C-alpha cells in the first residue's frame, strides 16, 4: 500500500521522525504522519503549517507499507463524539500514545479531520517491524499552486 507525505527537500531523503507532539502522539514518540492520497497530503500541509514558503523546494514522498495486516484502524465510533475539536486534542494524543507504546501494530489508520471518509496513516518508526515493512518508494518534486496559499 502506498501512502504520501509532503516535506521540505532537506527532510525528504530518509524516513525519520522528529518526536514532536501532534494530534495522535505525545512528545518523544517518533511517528511519521502520512496521508492516503496526494490531495489529502497537500491539504494536511496547508492546515498544519502556519507558513509555507513556496520558494523552498518541496518533495512528495511515496512510502510503501509492505504488509497491510500491520495496519490498525481507528474508527470514528471509537473516538469521542467531538473528536475534531481542539479541546479533545489531549484525548487523541492519549489514544495515539497508548497505540505507540503497545506496538500492537506498525501503522495506525486514523480518520482525517479535514476530509470526511479519507484517512491518514501514522507510522511508528520505533516498531520492530519498521525497517522490514516500510520503505521510501520514490521522491517526486512537488510544486505548490500559489492559489492555495
C-alpha positions, -999 to 999 in steps of 0.1 A, spaced: 0 0 0 13 35 -8 9 65 15 20 100 9 39 128 27 50 163 16 80 178 32 108 202 25 136 188 4 161 187 32 140 162 51 130 141 21 157 115 18 151 94 49 122 82 69 130 99 102 105 113 128 112 144 150 94 132 181 74 165 182 39 162 196 9 163 173 -27 152 172 -20 115 176 13 114 195 30 130 225 65 145 227 93 120 221 70 95 203 86 90 169 60 87 143 56 97 106 23 112 96 12 102 61 -20 105 40 -39 80 20 -36 101 -12 -17 130 -26 -45 155 -23 -51 148 14 -13 151 19 -15 186 4 -44 197 25 -27 184 57 3 205 50 -18 236 44 -38 233 76 -9 222 98 18 246 88 14 283 97 35 293 68 46 276 35 74 294 16 69 283 -20 104 294 -28 116 264 -8 119 231 -26 92 206 -15 91 169 -22 63 143 -23 74 111 -6 57 79 -17 61 54 11 53 18 8 37 -2 36 45 -38 25 21 -57 48 -14 -42 52 -21 -66 81 2 -44 102 -23 -15 100 -47 -10 129 -77 12 120 -93 36 145 -130 40 136 -149 72 143 -171 53 166 -141 46 188 -134 83 192 -151 110 214 -182 125 197 -164 158 193 -130 143 183 -123 171 157 -124 198 183 -92 213 197 -104 207 233 -101 169 227 -66 171 213 -51 157 245 -76 128 245 -65 119 209 -28 122 219 -35 97 247 -52 73 223 -22 75 199 3 73 228 -12 40 240 -11 26 205 25 37 201 36 21 234 17 -11 228 34 -18 194 4 -39 185 6 -26 150 32 -8 129 7 17 114 -24 34 128 -51 44 103 -70 74 115 -99 94 101 -90 127 85 -102 158 104 -102 177 71 -119 154 46 -147 130 57 -141 94 47 -104 99 40 -76 86 62 -42 94 75 -17 67 84 6 72 114 38 51 112 56 41 144 93 44 135 103 26 167 82 -5 159 104 -37 155 89 -42 120 95 -7 108 127 -13 88 114 -45 72 80 -32 62 83 5 55 103 18 26 107 51 7 94 41 -28 101 74 -45 106 111 -40 89 133 -65 92 171 -70 62 189 -55 52 224 -67 27 244 -48 -1 261 -67 1 297 -55 -37 299 -55 -37 276 -25 -15 299 -5 
